[in-house]
Amino acid sequence: MFKPKLYIVITILGVLSLVAGACVQLSPVQADYGTLKLYVTDERSREEVSSILVTVSELQVHKALAEQEREQEQQQSTTGDQVRKREQEQQQTEQGQGEWISVNIDETARTFDLFDIEGIEQYLGQIEIEAAKYTQVRLVIETVQVSFNSGGSLEDARIPSKELKIVHPFNIVRGETTALVIDFDADKMVTVTGSGEIIVKPVVKLTVRQEKSQGREDKTKQEVSLEDTKWVLQSYGEPGNPEDILADTEITAEFVSSERTIRGSAGCNSYFGGYELEGNRISIPGPIGATEMYCVEPEEIMEQEQEYLAMLQNAETYDIKDDQLRIFTGDEVLIFELD
């Protein structure tokens, strides 16, 4: 079954907050907070569909009111009525109570092709968020385009309801990590009418799990960007069996955002070229320029350099996770680590 998944990771980093009196104005202070991050991934199986291009315009989570949190906790402890509790949370949201908090979605990641991110987690955005009780997730999809069969052109799809609301309470606990998984069932999403109109009706479910937090250090690692960062190649080749680079050699890459150029060392020679980004798609069309030195040690260093530069020019997509950058080049991958 074809089931693309959206991953949201919430890391609670927390500092203590101060509460002001009704008639006393205090200077702003930081509250307990965490980092809300959104990822997308895809598990492909539907052969007739070759592309599903999604543009996300907004992502929000709903924070419950403090007094309603206490009331619901009391009801849960005395009655254990989870159904009633869930209905009250939904009613609270519908009546405009509580607070909707928007997630900052990275402008370069708003549009992504589910088939390009098969088996990987694609970063979408983040926001620092207060430790509290939350009741819903709201995702707004701006457009969806679908193509059928390999090489088919993208066609606009109609979305009956662009706003997806998932009622599922979860707690952000200071010092812990909460992971939300939005699971899309694409086999039930795409239909074609007799007149040829493509309709996409998202079918989703949400699961919640708690994970350990590594505090501010982990937050800093997660904020690493492809651009303006020095990356050092560790291995390359088939994704399931990559080959380490030669000992005593260093291959680097740095994507300079202000110039839209990539530069670095290919092991022997320095190289440079242009690049283009669109979401998690990356293109390094070439030709890639390089110095003209010839190195004899270690053995096969020049062959390694040629393979690297050739793969670089075939770059298609990338992802970053745990300070590791993977650039996918057809059936192969380049694996870098943060310098």
C-alpha positions in Angstrom: 0.0 0.0 0.0 1.3 3.5 -0.9 1.5 5.4 2.4 3.3 8.7 2.4 3.9 9.9 6.0 4.5 13.3 7.5 6.7 13.3 10.6 6.6 16.1 13.2 9.2 16.0 15.9 8.7 18.2 19.0 11.8 18.7 21.2 11.2 20.1 24.6 14.2 22.3 25.6 12.5 24.4 28.3 13.4 27.3 30.6 11.2 28.4 33.6 8.5 31.0 32.9 7.3 33.8 35.2 3.6 34.6 35.7 2.6 38.3 36.0 -0.2 39.5 38.4 -3.4 40.9 37.1 -2.3 44.5 37.6 1.4 44.2 37.4 3.3 44.5 34.1 6.6 42.6 34.0 9.3 42.5 31.3 9.0 39.7 28.8 10.5 36.4 29.9 11.0 33.0 28.2 8.4 30.2 28.9 9.0 26.5 28.9 9.3 25.6 25.2 10.3 23.0 22.7 11.0 22.8 19.0 8.3 21.6 16.6 9.6 20.1 13.4 7.9 18.7 10.4 9.2 16.0 8.1 7.7 14.1 5.1 8.5 10.7 3.8 7.0 8.2 1.3 6.6 4.5 1.0 5.8 3.9 -2.7 3.9 1.0 -4.1 1.3 2.3 -6.6 2.8 1.8 -10.0 0.3 3.8 -12.1 1.0 7.0 -10.2 4.5 8.4 -11.0 4.4 11.7 -9.1 2.4 13.5 -6.5 3.6 17.0 -6.1 2.3 18.6 -2.9 2.5 22.3 -1.8 1.8 22.9 1.9 0.8 26.5 2.8 0.2 26.2 6.6 0.7 23.9 9.6 -0.7 24.7 13.0 -1.2 23.0 16.4 -4.0 23.9 18.8 -3.1 24.7 22.4 -5.7 24.1 25.1 -6.7 26.7 27.7 -5.1 26.1 31.1 -8.4 26.0 33.0 -9.8 23.5 30.5 -6.7 21.4 30.9 -7.3 21.1 34.6 -11.0 20.4 34.2 -10.3 17.6 31.7 -7.7 16.1 33.9 -10.2 16.0 36.8 -12.8 14.4 34.6 -10.3 11.8 33.3 -9.2 10.9 36.8 -12.8 10.6 38.2 -14.7 9.1 35.3 -12.1 7.7 32.9 -14.3 8.8 30.0 -11.9 9.2 27.1 -14.7 9.7 24.5 -16.2 12.5 26.5 -12.8 14.1 27.0 -12.1 14.0 23.2 -15.5 15.5 22.4 -14.9 18.4 24.8 -11.5 19.1 23.2 -13.1 19.2 19.7 -15.9 21.5 21.0 -13.3 23.8 22.6 -11.6 24.2 19.3 -14.8 24.7 17.3 -15.9 27.5 19.7 -12.6 29.3 19.1 -11.2 28.6 22.5 -7.6 28.0 23.2 -4.9 29.1 20.7 -3.8 28.0 17.2 0.0 28.2 16.8 1.5 28.2 13.4 4.6 26.2 12.5 7.3 28.0 10.5 7.6 26.1 7.3 10.8 26.6 5.3 10.1 28.5 2.1 12.4 26.1 0.1 10.5 23.1 1.4 6.8 24.0 0.9 6.7 22.0 -2.3 7.8 18.3 -2.4 7.2 15.3 -4.6 6.2 12.3 -2.5 8.0 10.0 -4.9 11.3 11.9 -4.5 11.3 11.4 -0.8 10.7 7.7 -0.8 12.3 6.1 2.3 13.7 9.4 3.7 12.5 12.0 6.1 12.2 15.5 4.4 12.5 18.5 6.7 9.7 21.1 6.3 10.0 23.6 9.1 9.9 24.3 12.8 8.8 26.6 15.6 9.7 26.9 19.3 6.6 25.9 21.3 5.5 26.1 24.9 5.3 23.0 27.0 1.5 22.5 27.5 -1.4 20.4 26.3 -2.4 20.4 22.6 -5.5 19.0 21.1 -5.3 19.2 17.3 -3.1 19.4 14.3 -4.2 21.4 11.3 -2.5 21.1 7.9 -3.4 23.3 4.9 -2.5 21.9 1.5 -2.4 24.6 -1.2 -2.1 22.5 -4.3 -1.6 18.9 -5.5 -0.4 17.8 -8.9 -0.4 14.2 -10.0 1.2 12.4 -13.0 0.5 8.9 -14.2 2.9 6.4 -15.7 6.6 7.2 -16.0 7.3 10.4 -17.9 3.8 11.6 -17.8 3.1 15.3 -17.3 1.9 16.8 -14.1 -1.8 17.6 -13.9 -3.7 19.7 -11.4 -5.8 17.8 -9.0 -8.9 19.1 -7.2 -8.9 18.9 -3.4 -12.4 18.9 -1.9 -11.1 20.1 1.4 -7.7 21.7 1.6 -7.7 22.0 5.4 -7.0 18.8 7.3 -7.9 18.8 11.0 -6.8 15.9 13.1 -8.2 15.8 16.6 -5.8 13.9 18.8 -4.6 15.3 22.2 -0.9 15.2 23.1 1.3 16.8 25.8 4.5 18.7 25.4 6.4 17.8 28.5 9.4 19.9 29.6 12.6 18.0 29.1 11.1 15.4 26.8 10.5 15.0 23.1 7.1 14.3 21.6 6.9 12.9 18.0 3.8 13.2 15.9 3.3 11.0 12.8 0.7 12.1 10.2 0.1 9.0 8.1 -1.3 9.5 4.6 -3.0 6.6 2.9 -2.4 7.5 -0.7 -4.1 4.4 -2.1 -7.4 5.9 -0.9 -6.6 9.5 -1.9 -6.4 9.7 -5.7 -9.4 9.1 -7.9 -10.2 10.0 -11.5 -13.7 10.8 -12.6 -15.3 9.6 -15.8 -14.7 13.1 -17.3 -11.0 12.8 -16.5 -10.9 15.1 -13.5 -8.3 14.1 -10.9 -9.5 14.4 -7.3 -7.2 14.0 -4.3 -9.0 13.6 -0.9 -6.3 13.1 1.8 -6.9 10.3 4.2 -4.8 10.6 7.4 -4.3 9.4 10.9 -2.1 10.6 13.7 0.0 8.7 16.2 2.0 10.1 19.1 5.1 8.8 20.9 7.5 10.2 23.5 11.2 10.4 22.9 14.2 11.6 24.9 15.4 15.1 24.4 19.0 16.1 24.1 18.3 19.7 25.0 19.7 22.7 23.2 22.6 20.8 21.8 20.2 18.6 19.8 18.2 21.7 18.7 21.3 23.2 17.3 22.1 20.0 15.3 18.6 19.9 13.9 18.9 23.4 12.5 21.8 22.6 10.2 21.1 23.8 6.7 22.4 22.5 3.4 23.6 26.0 2.4 26.5 27.9 4.0 27.8 24.8 5.7 30.9 22.8 5.1 30.2 19.1 4.4 32.8 16.4 4.3 32.2 13.3 2.2 32.3 10.0 4.1 31.1 7.4 1.6 29.4 7.0 -1.8 27.8 4.4 -4.0 24.7 2.2 -3.6 22.4 3.3 -0.7 22.5 -0.1 0.9 26.2 -0.6 0.5 28.1 2.6 0.2 31.9 2.6 -0.2 34.1 4.7 2.2 36.4 7.2 0.5 40.1 6.5 0.3 42.1 6.9 3.5 44.1 10.1 3.8 41.9 12.0 1.3 39.3 14.6 2.0 36.4 15.6 -0.3 34.3 18.6 0.7 31.3 20.5 -0.5 30.0 24.0 0.5 26.8 25.5 -1.0 27.1 29.3 -0.9 23.6 30.7 -0.9 24.6 34.3 -1.8 26.2 33.1 -5.0 24.3 29.9 -5.7 27.6 28.2 -6.2 29.0 24.9 -4.9 32.7 24.7 -4.2 35.1 22.5 -2.3 37.9 19.9 -2.7 37.4 16.8 -4.8 40.3 15.0 -3.2 43.1 16.4 -5.4 41.7 19.4 -7.2 39.5 22.2 -6.0 36.2 22.5 -7.9 33.3 24.9 -8.4 30.0 25.2 -10.1 26.4 26.4 -9.9 23.4 24.7 -8.2 19.6 25.1 -8.0 17.2 24.2 -5.2 13.5 23.6 -5.2 12.2 22.0 -2.0 14.4 18.9 -1.4 15.3 18.8 -5.1 18.8 19.8 -6.1 20.4 20.3 -9.5 24.1 20.8 -10.2 23.9 20.9 -14.0 27.6 21.7 -14.7 29.9 21.9 -16.3 31.9 21.8 -13.0 35.1 23.7 -13.2 38.3 22.5 -11.4 42.0 23.1 -11.1 44.2 20.8 -13.2 46.6 19.1 -10.7 47.4 15.4 -11.0 47.9 13.5 -7.7 49.6 10.0 -7.6 49.0 9.2 -3.9 47.1 7.5 -2.6 46.5 5.1 -5.4 43.2 5.6 -7.3 42.7 9.1 -5.9 42.1 10.5 -9.4 39.5 7.8 -10.2 37.7 8.6 -7.0 37.7 12.3 -7.8 36.2 11.7 -11.3 33.5 9.4 -9.8 32.6 12.0 -7.2 32.3 14.9 -9.7 30.3 12.8 -12.1 27.9 11.8 -9.4 27.6 15.4 -8.2 26.3 16.5 -11.6 23.6 13.8 -11.4 22.2 15.1 -8.1 18.4 14.9 -7.9 17.3 15.2 -4.2 18.8 15.5 -0.8 18.0 15.1 2.9 19.7 16.1 6.2 19.3 14.1 9.4 21.5 14.1 12.6 24.2 16.2 10.9 24.4 13.9 7.9 23.7 15.1 4.4 22.7 12.6 1.7 22.6 13.6 -1.9 20.7 11.1 -4.1 22.0 10.7 -7.7 19.8 8.3 -9.5 20.5 4.8 -8.0 23.5 6.1 -5.9 24.0 8.3 -3.0 26.7 10.7 -1.7 26.9 10.7 2.1 28.4 13.7 3.9 28.9 14.7 7.5 29.0 18.2 9.1 32.6 19.5 9.3 
